[in-house]
Amino acid sequence: MIAGRYRLEREIGRGGSGTVHLARDEVLGRQVAIKRIGMLTGSDDVERERAEREARLAAALNHPHVVSVFDLVDEEDVRWLVMEYVDGETLNEKVRRTGPLAADDAARLLGQTADALVEAHANGIVHRDVKPSNILIADGGAKLNDFGIARSENDASLTQTGLVTGSPAYLAPEVASGSSASPASDVWSLGATLFHAVTGKPPYDVGDNLIGALYKIVHEDPPRLDPEHRVAGLLTVMMTHDPDQRWSMQQVRDDLVRISRGEPSRASAAATPAAPVPDRERTGTIPAVRPAPLPRAARPRRRHWGWIAVAGVAAVAAIMTAYVLAGRGTPEAAPDDSTNSSQTSASETPDDSATEPTADELRQQMDDFIASYLDTVTTDPEAAFQQLTPAFQEASGDYEGYIGWWSKVRSAELESVESNPADQTVAYTVTYQMKSGAQSTQRIRLQLQRDGDDYLIANEV
């Protein structure tokens, strides 16, 4: 009996960090998995720290596709991690038992895993060890396990270089070379896991030659599938050496869901990076409405304090103006268009009431602005550039930086748009058709700023 409530039944797993037992929680009357930490001589302190980190980070996530952590207890100088018991097998075991998975099956399982990683990244957590043996399959669904080497993005140890952590065959090149992991590193590792799922083997044969395998990951082109394979295109935007050119985890998840439904991937198997990262971006500025924005924590930016202050004041003023125009007293108050259109204050004249735009009208104006902007930017980019605020023009590298990317785009098709008059932000999905033949679909969110009867793009948020 552990901690007076967990009765061990049998061993169900064993690894470098300890053994895992099936146990019964006598207090709540349920089965749990309980991991004994610190099996290796001299490793107790390291493994205890790892257990505490896993418990803390996994407990921060409440997601159906993450293995839940219930408790962390000490019993006679032994630490035990109490987790949800998943009665199934790992993705690695499933592939070994059944052979390579069909594209839709692999996409469904890894789409669920990607959804868990989207949640982790949103909480500032990088998993750092995504691989088939850390994905459990039960009742037809997937659960991501083992946050033991995961790190919060504000963990100082995340920024240290020279330390390689994770399973070699699934490591991103930047991590294999000793750099710190990022959400983009998890994207590569999930891509390597997807490769394993549909081919039945890891993307890199590590064997006994660890150094040789790491060299291949860092210096050689990643393995590719036949272009006709349904996940071939997606793998090209997940397993690409430049982290800046990888799709976000959210884009990957959405594409996996499409593939699982029998729909074609939005990524081309012949895809190449949409554009080289210009030098000015590496020093901190951001191209306007670029196709693959980096996760916020991975975006190094040069601080332009002057225009940031101006933009901040303008944004506050814009938000307050939007609340007034939309008839909202506070950000939490829901608009009531029928009331707003029929009631005016005692100081208003009939003409004021007749000309004041409703929330729906403002929303339509914002929708129309984005549609017009995307129509204009590929036919008259000089005119489109004038639809950016001066501050955002500067942040985009001025016109030279702006046209450097947009000159490579043949068309930008608006798939969907959701505008919010309250804070003057607009989120939209757009499909870029590049002149190179590559195609990508991106989700973008912009901050707009009122400019007379029209709008300007003030920032990417």
C-alpha positions as CSV (number, residue, x, y, z in Angstrom):
1,M,0.0,0.0,0.0
2,I,1.5,3.4,-1.1
3,A,0.6,6.5,0.9
4,G,-2.2,4.6,2.6
5,R,-4.4,4.5,-0.4
6,Y,-2.7,3.0,-3.6
7,R,-2.5,-0.8,-3.6
8,L,0.0,-2.1,-6.1
9,E,-1.3,-4.9,-8.4
10,R,1.2,-5.7,-11.1
11,E,4.0,-4.2,-13.1
12,I,2.8,-2.9,-16.5
13,G,5.9,-1.0,-17.8
14,R,9.5,-0.3,-17.3
15,G,11.9,2.4,-18.5
16,G,15.0,4.4,-17.8
17,S,13.1,6.6,-15.3
18,G,11.5,3.8,-13.3
19,T,8.8,1.1,-13.3
20,V,5.1,1.6,-13.8
21,H,2.6,-0.5,-11.9
22,L,-1.1,-0.9,-12.2
23,A,-2.6,0.0,-8.8
24,R,-6.0,0.6,-7.2
25,D,-6.9,3.8,-5.5
26,E,-8.7,2.5,-2.4
27,V,-10.1,5.9,-1.5
28,L,-11.8,6.6,-4.9
29,G,-12.2,3.0,-6.0
30,R,-10.5,3.3,-9.3
31,Q,-7.5,1.9,-11.2
32,V,-4.4,4.2,-11.6
33,A,-1.0,3.8,-13.1
34,I,1.7,4.6,-10.5
35,K,5.3,5.1,-11.5
36,R,8.2,4.5,-9.1
37,I,10.9,7.2,-9.7
38,G,14.6,6.8,-9.4
39,M,15.7,3.3,-10.3
40,L,19.2,4.1,-11.3
41,T,22.0,4.5,-8.8
42,G,22.9,8.1,-8.2
43,S,19.9,9.3,-10.3
44,D,17.5,9.9,-7.4
45,D,17.8,13.7,-7.3
46,V,17.5,14.1,-11.1
47,E,14.6,11.7,-11.3
48,R,12.8,13.3,-8.4
49,E,13.1,16.7,-10.1
50,R,11.8,15.2,-13.3
51,A,8.8,13.6,-11.5
52,E,8.0,16.9,-9.9
53,R,8.2,18.7,-13.2
54,E,6.1,16.1,-15.0
55,A,3.4,16.3,-12.3
56,R,3.4,20.1,-12.3
57,L,3.2,20.5,-16.1
58,A,0.8,17.7,-16.8
59,A,-1.5,18.8,-14.0
60,A,-1.6,22.3,-15.7
61,L,-3.2,20.7,-18.7
62,N,-6.9,19.5,-18.6
63,H,-7.2,17.9,-22.0
64,P,-8.9,14.6,-23.1
65,H,-5.8,13.6,-25.1
66,V,-3.2,14.1,-22.3
67,V,-2.6,11.5,-19.7
68,S,-3.8,13.1,-16.4
69,V,-1.5,13.2,-13.4
70,F,-3.4,12.8,-10.1
71,D,-0.8,12.8,-7.3
72,L,2.9,12.8,-6.4
73,V,3.6,11.0,-3.1
74,D,6.6,9.9,-1.0
75,E,6.7,6.5,0.7
76,E,9.8,5.4,2.7
77,D,12.1,7.6,0.7
78,V,10.7,6.5,-2.6
79,R,8.8,8.9,-4.9
80,W,5.7,7.7,-6.7
81,L,3.9,9.5,-9.6
82,V,0.2,8.6,-9.7
83,M,-1.4,8.9,-13.1
84,E,-4.5,8.1,-15.1
85,Y,-4.5,4.4,-16.2
86,V,-4.9,4.0,-19.9
87,D,-5.7,0.4,-20.8
88,G,-4.2,0.1,-24.2
89,E,-0.9,0.1,-26.1
90,T,1.6,2.7,-27.3
91,L,1.6,3.9,-30.9
92,N,5.0,2.2,-31.2
93,E,3.5,-1.2,-30.1
94,K,0.5,-0.7,-32.3
95,V,2.6,-0.2,-35.4
96,R,4.8,-3.1,-34.5
97,R,1.8,-5.3,-34.1
98,T,-0.3,-4.2,-37.1
99,G,2.3,-2.7,-39.5
100,P,2.1,0.8,-41.0
101,L,-1.1,2.6,-40.4
102,A,-3.4,3.9,-43.1
103,A,-3.2,7.6,-43.7
104,D,-6.6,8.4,-42.2
105,D,-6.0,6.3,-39.1
106,A,-2.6,7.9,-38.5
107,A,-4.0,11.3,-39.1
108,R,-6.9,10.8,-36.7
109,L,-4.6,9.6,-33.8
110,L,-1.9,12.2,-34.4
111,G,-4.5,14.9,-34.9
112,Q,-5.6,14.2,-31.4
113,T,-2.0,14.3,-30.2
114,A,-1.5,17.6,-32.1
115,D,-4.6,19.0,-30.3
116,A,-3.0,18.1,-27.0
117,L,0.2,19.9,-28.0
118,V,-1.7,23.0,-29.2
119,E,-3.1,23.2,-25.6
120,A,0.4,22.6,-24.1
121,H,1.9,25.3,-26.3
122,A,-0.9,27.7,-25.4
123,N,0.1,27.1,-21.8
124,G,3.8,27.8,-22.5
125,I,4.8,24.2,-22.3
126,V,7.2,22.5,-24.8
127,H,7.0,18.7,-24.6
128,R,10.4,18.0,-26.1
129,D,10.0,14.2,-26.3
130,V,7.1,13.5,-28.7
131,K,7.6,10.0,-30.1
132,P,5.5,6.9,-30.7
133,S,6.2,5.3,-27.4
134,N,4.8,8.4,-25.6
135,I,1.5,8.2,-27.3
136,L,-1.0,5.8,-25.8
137,I,-3.8,4.3,-27.8
138,A,-7.0,3.1,-26.1
139,D,-10.7,2.9,-27.1
140,G,-9.7,4.2,-30.6
141,G,-8.2,7.4,-29.2
142,A,-4.7,8.8,-28.4
143,K,-3.3,10.2,-25.2
144,L,0.0,12.0,-24.9
145,N,2.1,10.8,-22.1
146,D,5.4,11.6,-20.3
147,F,6.0,15.3,-19.7
148,G,9.1,14.3,-17.8
149,I,11.6,16.3,-19.9
150,A,9.0,19.0,-20.9
151,R,9.8,22.5,-19.9
152,S,7.7,25.7,-19.4
153,E,8.9,28.4,-21.7
154,N,9.7,30.6,-18.7
155,D,12.0,27.9,-17.2
156,A,15.5,29.2,-17.3
157,S,16.9,25.7,-18.2
158,L,15.0,25.9,-21.5
159,T,17.4,28.5,-22.8
160,Q,20.5,26.5,-22.1
161,T,22.3,25.1,-25.1
162,G,24.7,22.2,-25.5
163,L,22.3,19.7,-23.8
164,V,20.5,17.3,-26.0
165,T,17.3,15.8,-24.5
166,G,14.7,13.6,-26.1
167,S,14.7,10.4,-28.3
168,P,17.4,10.8,-31.0
169,A,15.3,9.4,-34.0
170,Y,12.6,12.1,-33.4
171,L,14.7,15.1,-32.4
172,A,14.4,18.3,-34.4
173,P,17.7,19.4,-36.0
174,E,18.1,22.5,-33.8
175,V,17.7,20.3,-30.7
176,A,20.1,17.7,-32.1
177,S,22.7,20.4,-32.5
178,G,22.3,21.5,-28.9
179,S,20.0,24.4,-29.2
180,S,17.0,24.9,-27.0
181,A,13.6,23.4,-27.9
182,S,10.6,25.4,-28.9
183,P,7.0,24.6,-30.1
184,A,8.4,24.3,-33.6
185,S,10.7,21.5,-32.3
186,D,7.5,19.6,-31.2
187,V,6.1,20.0,-34.7
188,W,9.2,18.3,-36.2
189,S,9.0,15.5,-33.6
190,L,5.3,14.9,-34.3
191,G,6.2,14.8,-38.0
192,A,8.8,12.2,-37.4
193,T,6.2,10.3,-35.4
194,L,3.8,10.6,-38.3
195,F,6.5,9.2,-40.6
196,H,6.9,6.2,-38.3
197,A,3.2,5.6,-38.1
198,V,2.7,5.4,-41.9
199,T,5.9,3.7,-42.8
200,G,6.4,1.4,-39.9
201,K,9.9,2.7,-39.1
202,P,11.6,5.8,-37.6
203,P,12.7,8.5,-40.0
204,Y,16.3,7.9,-38.8
205,D,18.1,4.6,-38.0
206,V,20.0,5.4,-34.8
207,G,21.3,2.0,-33.9
208,D,24.6,2.1,-32.0
209,N,25.8,5.2,-33.9
210,L,24.2,8.0,-32.0
211,I,26.7,10.7,-33.2
212,G,26.2,9.6,-36.9
213,A,22.4,9.8,-36.5
214,L,22.6,13.2,-35.0
215,Y,24.8,14.3,-37.8
216,K,22.3,13.1,-40.4
217,I,19.4,14.9,-38.6
218,V,21.3,18.2,-38.6
219,H,23.0,18.1,-42.0
220,E,21.0,15.9,-44.4
221,D,17.7,16.4,-46.0
222,P,14.8,14.7,-44.0
223,P,13.3,11.6,-45.5
224,R,10.3,12.1,-47.8
225,L,7.4,9.9,-48.8
226,D,6.1,9.3,-52.3
227,P,4.4,12.5,-53.4
228,E,1.2,10.6,-53.9
229,H,1.0,9.6,-50.3
230,R,-1.8,11.5,-48.5
231,V,0.5,12.8,-45.7
232,A,3.5,13.5,-47.9
233,G,2.8,17.2,-48.3
234,L,2.1,17.7,-44.6
235,L,5.5,16.1,-43.7
236,T,7.3,18.6,-45.9
237,V,6.0,21.5,-43.8
238,M,6.5,19.7,-40.5
239,M,10.0,18.2,-41.1
240,T,11.9,21.1,-42.6
241,H,15.2,22.2,-41.2
242,D,14.3,25.9,-40.6
243,P,12.0,26.1,-37.6
244,D,10.7,29.4,-38.9
245,Q,9.3,27.6,-42.0
246,R,7.4,24.9,-40.2
247,W,3.7,25.0,-39.8
248,S,2.4,25.9,-36.4
249,M,0.9,23.0,-34.3
250,Q,-2.6,24.4,-34.8
251,Q,-2.1,24.3,-38.6
252,V,-0.8,20.8,-38.4
253,R,-3.7,19.7,-36.2
254,D,-6.3,21.2,-38.6
255,D,-4.6,19.5,-41.6
256,L,-4.5,16.1,-39.9
257,V,-8.2,16.5,-39.1
258,R,-8.9,17.1,-42.8
259,I,-6.8,14.1,-43.9
260,S,-8.6,11.9,-41.3
261,R,-11.9,12.9,-42.9
262,G,-10.7,11.8,-46.3
263,E,-10.1,15.4,-47.5
264,P,-6.8,16.3,-49.2
265,S,-4.1,18.0,-47.3
266,R,-3.6,21.7,-47.7
267,A,0.1,21.2,-47.9
268,S,1.8,20.4,-51.2
269,A,4.1,17.4,-51.4
270,A,6.4,19.6,-53.6
271,A,6.2,22.4,-51.1
272,T,9.3,24.5,-50.5
273,P,9.7,27.2,-47.8
274,A,7.4,30.0,-48.7
275,A,10.2,32.5,-48.6
276,P,13.7,32.7,-47.1
277,V,13.7,34.5,-43.7
278,P,15.1,38.0,-44.5
279,D,18.0,39.3,-42.5
280,R,15.8,42.1,-41.1
281,E,13.4,39.5,-39.7
282,R,16.2,37.7,-37.9
283,T,17.0,41.0,-36.1
284,G,13.5,41.4,-35.0
285,T,11.0,42.9,-37.4
286,I,8.0,41.0,-38.8
287,P,6.8,40.9,-42.4
288,A,3.2,42.1,-42.6
289,V,0.7,39.2,-42.8
290,R,3.4,36.6,-43.4
291,P,2.2,33.1,-44.2
292,A,3.7,31.2,-41.2
293,P,4.0,33.4,-38.1
294,L,6.2,32.0,-35.4
295,P,4.7,31.1,-32.0
296,R,4.8,34.2,-29.9
297,A,7.5,32.9,-27.5
298,A,9.8,32.1,-30.5
299,R,9.6,35.5,-32.1
300,P,12.7,37.6,-31.4
301,R,11.9,41.2,-31.9
302,R,13.8,44.5,-31.8
303,R,12.0,46.8,-29.4
304,H,10.9,50.0,-31.2
305,W,9.8,51.7,-28.0
306,G,8.7,54.9,-29.7
307,W,6.2,53.4,-32.1
308,I,5.1,50.7,-29.6
309,A,4.0,53.5,-27.2
310,V,2.1,55.3,-29.9
311,A,0.5,52.0,-31.1
312,G,-0.4,51.2,-27.5
313,V,-2.2,54.5,-27.0
314,A,-3.9,54.1,-30.4
315,A,-5.0,50.6,-29.6
316,V,-6.5,51.6,-26.3
317,A,-8.3,54.5,-28.0
318,A,-9.5,52.2,-30.8
319,I,-10.8,49.7,-28.3
320,M,-12.7,52.3,-26.4
321,T,-14.1,53.8,-29.6
322,A,-15.2,50.3,-30.7
323,Y,-17.1,49.7,-27.5
324,V,-18.9,53.0,-27.9
325,L,-19.7,52.3,-31.5
326,A,-20.8,48.8,-30.8
327,G,-23.0,49.9,-27.9
328,R,-20.9,48.0,-25.2
329,G,-20.4,49.4,-21.8
330,T,-17.6,47.0,-20.8
331,P,-15.6,44.3,-22.7
332,E,-17.7,41.6,-21.0
333,A,-21.0,43.0,-22.0
334,A,-22.7,41.3,-24.9
335,P,-24.0,43.5,-27.7
336,D,-27.8,43.8,-28.1
337,D,-28.2,45.1,-31.6
338,S,-31.9,45.4,-31.4
339,T,-31.6,47.6,-28.3
340,N,-28.8,49.6,-29.7
341,S,-30.6,50.3,-32.9
342,S,-33.8,51.4,-31.2
343,Q,-32.6,53.3,-28.2
344,T,-30.5,56.5,-28.0
345,S,-29.4,58.7,-25.2
346,A,-31.2,61.9,-24.3
347,S,-28.4,64.0,-25.9
348,E,-28.6,62.3,-29.3
349,T,-30.4,63.7,-32.2
350,P,-32.4,61.6,-34.7
351,D,-29.6,62.1,-37.2
352,D,-27.0,60.8,-34.9
353,S,-29.0,57.6,-34.2
354,A,-29.6,57.1,-37.9
355,T,-25.9,57.3,-38.9
356,E,-24.3,55.4,-36.0
357,P,-23.2,52.0,-37.3
358,T,-24.3,48.9,-35.5
359,A,-22.0,46.1,-34.4
360,D,-23.1,44.0,-37.3
361,E,-22.4,46.9,-39.7
362,L,-18.9,47.4,-38.2
363,R,-18.2,43.7,-38.4
364,Q,-19.2,43.7,-42.1
365,Q,-17.0,46.7,-42.8
366,M,-14.0,44.9,-41.2
367,D,-14.8,41.7,-43.1
368,D,-15.0,43.7,-46.4
369,F,-11.7,45.5,-45.6
370,I,-9.8,42.2,-45.2
371,A,-11.3,40.7,-48.4
372,S,-10.4,43.9,-50.3
373,Y,-6.9,43.9,-48.9
374,L,-6.2,40.3,-50.0
375,D,-7.6,41.1,-53.4
376,T,-5.4,44.1,-53.7
377,V,-2.1,42.8,-52.3
378,T,-1.3,40.4,-55.2
379,T,-2.5,42.8,-57.9
380,D,-1.3,46.2,-56.6
381,P,1.0,45.6,-53.6
382,E,2.0,49.2,-53.5
383,A,-1.6,50.2,-52.8
384,A,-2.0,47.4,-50.3
385,F,1.2,48.6,-48.5
386,Q,-0.6,52.0,-47.9
387,Q,-3.2,50.1,-45.9
388,L,-0.7,49.5,-43.1
389,T,-0.1,52.1,-40.4
390,P,3.2,53.9,-40.6
391,A,4.4,52.0,-37.5
392,F,3.5,48.6,-39.0
393,Q,5.1,49.6,-42.3
394,E,8.3,50.1,-40.4
395,A,7.9,46.8,-38.5
396,S,7.4,45.1,-41.9
397,G,10.8,46.2,-43.1
398,D,9.3,49.1,-45.1
399,Y,8.2,48.5,-48.7
400,E,11.3,46.5,-49.6
401,G,10.7,43.9,-46.9
402,Y,7.0,43.9,-47.6
403,I,7.3,43.3,-51.4
404,G,10.1,40.8,-50.8
405,W,7.6,38.2,-49.7
406,W,4.4,39.3,-51.5
407,S,6.2,39.3,-54.9
408,K,6.3,35.5,-54.5
409,V,2.6,35.1,-54.0
410,R,0.3,34.4,-57.0
411,S,-3.0,34.6,-55.1
412,A,-4.4,34.8,-51.6
413,E,-7.8,33.2,-51.3
414,L,-9.8,34.2,-48.2
415,E,-11.4,31.0,-46.7
416,S,-13.1,32.4,-43.6
417,V,-13.1,35.6,-41.6
418,E,-14.2,36.5,-38.0
419,S,-14.1,40.2,-37.1
420,N,-14.6,41.6,-33.6
421,P,-15.6,45.3,-33.6
422,A,-15.1,45.5,-29.8
423,D,-11.3,45.4,-30.0
424,Q,-11.0,45.9,-33.7
425,T,-9.2,42.6,-34.3
426,V,-9.9,40.2,-37.2
427,A,-9.0,36.6,-37.5
428,Y,-9.1,34.9,-40.9
429,T,-8.0,31.8,-42.8
430,V,-6.2,32.3,-46.1
431,T,-4.8,30.0,-48.7
432,Y,-1.7,31.2,-50.4
433,Q,-0.8,30.0,-53.9
434,M,2.9,30.7,-54.5
435,K,4.4,31.4,-57.8
436,S,6.7,28.4,-57.1
437,G,3.7,26.1,-57.2
438,A,3.6,25.6,-53.4
439,Q,0.4,26.1,-51.5
440,S,-0.2,26.7,-47.8
441,T,-3.2,27.7,-45.7
442,Q,-2.6,29.9,-42.7
443,R,-4.7,31.3,-39.8
444,I,-3.8,35.0,-39.1
445,R,-5.1,37.6,-36.6
446,L,-4.6,41.3,-37.1
447,Q,-5.2,44.4,-35.1
448,L,-7.0,47.1,-37.2
449,Q,-7.1,50.8,-36.6
450,R,-9.9,53.1,-37.7
451,D,-8.9,55.6,-40.4
452,G,-11.9,57.8,-41.2
453,D,-14.5,55.7,-42.9
454,D,-12.0,52.9,-43.5
455,Y,-9.3,50.8,-41.6
456,L,-5.6,50.4,-41.5
457,I,-3.6,47.3,-40.4
458,A,-1.9,48.2,-37.1
459,N,-0.3,45.0,-36.1
460,E,-0.2,41.2,-36.2
461,V,-1.4,39.7,-32.9
